[in-house]
Amino acid sequence: MFRVIRMYDKIEEVSFKELLGYSIRGEQAAHDAYMALSKKLEGLASEKFESLAMDEKRHKEELLKLHEMEYGDREYVVPDAEGLPPHEGTFVKEIKTVRNLIEAVDRAMKAEDDAYELYSYLSKRNEKYRTLFKYIALMEKGHYESLKAEKYLYETGKEKFEKDEGQDAPGFASMSMSAVLERDRQV
């Protein structure tokens, strides 16, 4: 809650044009991050993250259209991010194990929650585009829920590995996602 209050304090100081630019950059960062995750995985897991990436790309395009309608161009300005929530795309780090993947999904969930809060705030701050911002906020909330389910699947797989293989979590965490998926195909 304290973080949300501090975030709103900073947001109040930033112009609508800058918040729009900040959001556009965040959507691009999220797209890039989800595509990076998609390329590290395969099958349905890869498709899940690619789908999220395409949603973020559509959000960016809608925000760019809004920027063009309001300011006559697509050249957006991004404010100093200190005090603002991190961009959605800051969650990808090295993904070599399922444990790394679970950690990345955790960070992505936080980023989606921050995006939801930001767009909810913008829907209240800008009546003219309230519907668009509410819609994007709901999409971000849907992303959060989707990632929550994805995380559950990975954690459940970890527990299944421990039970089936008689190994503890480090044994599972050291396996690559491809190895886990291949092992599950054989079962």
Phi and psi in degrees as a GROMACS rama.xvg file:
@    title "Ramachandran Plot"
@    xaxis  label "Phi"
@    yaxis  label "Psi"
@TYPE xy
-60.2295  -42.1592  PHE-2
-61.9908  -40.7963  ARG-3
-64.8977  -42.1439  VAL-4
-62.0605  -45.4849  ILE-5
-63.0643  -38.778  ARG-6
-61.3484  -45.3683  MET-7
-65.761  -35.8051  TYR-8
-57.5104  -47.1953  ASP-9
-67.2634  -42.3868  LYS-10
-60.2075  -37.7744  ILE-11
-59.7567  -27.7565  GLU-12
-83.4478  -11.6781  GLU-13
-101.71  136.766  VAL-14
-66.8458  159.674  SER-15
-59.7412  -41.9621  PHE-16
-59.225  -42.7206  LYS-17
-69.5217  -39.0484  GLU-18
-64.5222  -35.7051  LEU-19
-64.603  -44.8882  LEU-20
-62.0479  -41.6158  GLY-21
-60.6552  -42.0839  TYR-22
-67.8386  -40.1021  SER-23
-61.672  -46.9881  ILE-24
-61.9084  -40.072  ARG-25
-62.2299  -39.8966  GLY-26
-66.2669  -38.6258  GLU-27
-65.6626  -43.1043  GLN-28
-62.2832  -40.4953  ALA-29
-65.4845  -43.6069  ALA-30
-55.6127  -50.4308  HIS-31
-61.5293  -41.3596  ASP-32
-66.2919  -44.8988  ALA-33
-65.8424  -36.6658  TYR-34
-65.2799  -39.4647  MET-35
-61.7551  -42.4723  ALA-36
-64.3625  -43.1932  LEU-37
-57.683  -40.317  SER-38
-70.674  -21.6732  LYS-39
-85.8785  -11.8896  LYS-40
-114.171  -175.506  LEU-41
-145.326  166.684  GLU-42
61.5632  -140.893  GLY-43
-61.9553  -36.5372  LEU-44
-62.3202  -44.1106  ALA-45
-61.707  -44.6031  SER-46
-63.0152  -37.1396  GLU-47
-59.2487  -49.4906  LYS-48
-72.1432  -31.5182  PHE-49
-66.3438  -38.1789  GLU-50
-63.3254  -43.4841  SER-51
-61.1807  -41.2054  LEU-52
-60.4079  -42.1959  ALA-53
-67.0078  -36.3953  MET-54
-60.1236  -45.4005  ASP-55
-64.0821  -36.2734  GLU-56
-63.8616  -41.4813  LYS-57
-65.5712  -39.6164  ARG-58
-59.8509  -45.7129  HIS-59
-59.503  -44.4292  LYS-60
-62.5602  -42.2163  GLU-61
-63.3605  -40.4367  GLU-62
-68.0344  -36.7682  LEU-63
-65.0766  -39.6281  LEU-64
-61.9086  -43.4238  LYS-65
-60.9024  -45.0086  LEU-66
-59.3145  -42.6744  HIS-67
-64.955  -40.7735  GLU-68
-64.6623  -41.6539  MET-69
-77.9726  -39.2587  GLU-70
-121.444  1.56432  TYR-71
81.0075  2.96888  GLY-72
-156.299  178.507  ASP-73
-110.627  12.716  ARG-74
-86.7131  97.3857  GLU-75
-94.2659  155.92  TYR-76
-109.243  134.83  VAL-77
-111.226  126.142  VAL-78
-75.4741  167.777  PRO-79
-58.778  127.446  ASP-80
-83.0489  -3.70443  ALA-81
-59.2295  125.432  GLU-82
91.3001  -14.5615  GLY-83
-90.3289  158.124  LEU-84
-63.6671  150.354  PRO-85
-60.7782  152.117  PRO-86
-60.6057  152.221  HIS-87
-54.9417  -31.8748  GLU-88
-85.7478  9.08781  GLY-89
-86.7677  13.7904  THR-90
-94.602  -12.2175  PHE-91
-88.7463  124.057  VAL-92
-125.867  -154.629  LYS-93
-68.9867  127.51  GLU-94
-118.722  99.1971  ILE-95
-121.06  -19.3546  LYS-96
-130.849  167.277  THR-97
-62.9202  -36.5327  VAL-98
-59.3944  -44.9364  ARG-99
-59.4542  -40.7137  ASN-100
-64.4845  -44.2094  LEU-101
-60.8684  -41.8699  ILE-102
-63.7495  -40.8633  GLU-103
-64.059  -41.2465  ALA-104
-64.9074  -39.6303  VAL-105
-57.2411  -47.4264  ASP-106
-65.2574  -38.5168  ARG-107
-63.9937  -39.2105  ALA-108
-61.3591  -42.5131  MET-109
-64.2042  -42.661  LYS-110
-63.2857  -40.511  ALA-111
-66.0062  -37.5475  GLU-112
-64.125  -43.3078  ASP-113
-61.2358  -42.3802  ASP-114
-63.1516  -41.7376  ALA-115
-57.4094  -47.0949  TYR-116
-61.7275  -43.4098  GLU-117
-62.8945  -48.2944  LEU-118
-69.6302  -32.0802  TYR-119
-63.1997  -43.3662  SER-120
-61.5805  -47.6711  TYR-121
-61.798  -32.7296  LEU-122
-66.3757  -27.5201  SER-123
-85.8607  -31.6006  LYS-124
-79.3994  -28.8041  ARG-125
-126.528  96.5078  ASN-126
-63.3514  -34.4083  GLU-127
-59.9499  -36.662  LYS-128
-115.454  25.0889  TYR-129
-54.8631  -45.6927  ARG-130
-62.2667  -45.1202  THR-131
-60.6981  -47.8614  LEU-132
-66.8914  -37.085  PHE-133
-63.5922  -41.0832  LYS-134
-62.8831  -47.3837  TYR-135
-64.2041  -38.8195  ILE-136
-58.4551  -44.4958  ALA-137
-65.6027  -36.3556  LEU-138
-62.8093  -42.8701  MET-139
-64.4352  -37.8739  GLU-140
-63.9858  -39.2583  LYS-141
-63.3089  -39.0377  GLY-142
-60.883  -43.5108  HIS-143
-57.4242  -48.4268  TYR-144
-64.9917  -39.1486  GLU-145
-63.2091  -43.7492  SER-146
-66.3202  -35.9816  LEU-147
-61.0016  -42.7952  LYS-148
-66.9726  -39.9444  ALA-149
-61.7862  -44.8516  GLU-150
-60.5577  -42.1395  LYS-151
-59.3367  -42.2786  TYR-152
-61.0456  -43.6667  LEU-153
-66.8434  -41.3556  TYR-154
-67.6195  -37.9175  GLU-155
-65.4419  -40.0241  THR-156
-61.2976  -37.9344  GLY-157
-63.0583  -45.4846  LYS-158
-63.9178  -41.0432  GLU-159
-62.1648  -41.6521  LYS-160
-59.8205  -45.3838  PHE-161
-60.7983  -42.2317  GLU-162
-70.0373  -49.6757  LYS-163
-70.2482  -38.3155  ASP-164
-96.1707  -9.80932  GLU-165
66.1478  22.412  GLY-166
-111.209  157.795  GLN-167
-84.9776  177.733  ASP-168
-54.7083  -38.2767  ALA-169
-58.2445  -33.5746  PRO-170
-62.2072  -42.0299  GLY-171
-69.7589  -43.9967  PHE-172
-64.2241  -25.2881  ALA-173
-83.4516  -9.47825  SER-174
-79.6095  145.082  MET-175
-75.3745  158.861  SER-176
-61.1208  -38.0877  MET-177
-61.4831  -41.0807  SER-178
-65.0256  -40.372  ALA-179
-64.0869  -45.4738  VAL-180
-63.9465  -40.7277  LEU-181
-64.5803  -42.5361  GLU-182
-61.2219  -42.917  ARG-183
-67.9742  -29.8912  ASP-184
-66.5976  -32.3748  ARG-185
-80.0159  -19.0689  GLN-186
